[in-house]
Amino acid sequence: MKILLVDDDPAVLDMMSRMLEHRGHVVHTCVTPFGVSAQIVRDPPDVVVLDVMMPGLGGSALASLIAKLELERPPKVLLWSAMDDGALAEAAREAGGLAWVSKAMRASEIAAGM
């Protein structure tokens, strides 16, 4: 599975990409939300994992932009955050009922959510 991780924390991106690559996935990362739409159009992933709280353009807003892209096969979009589960679930619901994953979950649970 091809996964695009978007998070403003390079250490989190490194840890998650290593874990997912170890499980056999092809992983691309972005440390900024800007340019993600163009990257998705150029090289469409199967799954996009978006940090909710990024400076400038949060994951929920970026998910809305991704949903408007005219793609033959749109990627599954997951929101992820260190915010509490209730707030994260609410953000996912407000973003159109997206799936969500807490950064507090074990790596195996995060991978299972994809």
C-alpha positions, 0 to 999 in steps of 0.5 A: 500500500502506498501511504502519504504521511503529512505532519509538521514534526519530522521526528514523528514522520521518521518514526511512522514511516519506518514502522510502516515501511517495516510492515511492507508499505511504500511511504512518502512524507511531507513536513508541510501541508502546502503542496500536498494536493499537487503531490497527490495528483502527481503520484496518488497514494492509497492512503493519506494520513493528516495531522490535525494540528499543523501551522497554516493549514490543518489536517481537516482543511487539507482533507477538504481540499483533497476531497475536491481533487478530480482523481480516478481513485481518491485516496482514503484519508485519515486524520491523526492527532495527539488531541484527546479522542473525543476532540479528534472524533469531532474533528473527523466528523466535521471534516465529512465523517473521516476515519481518525487515528490517535497518535497515542495508539500503539503502532500496530493499531495505527497500521490496522486503521489504514 
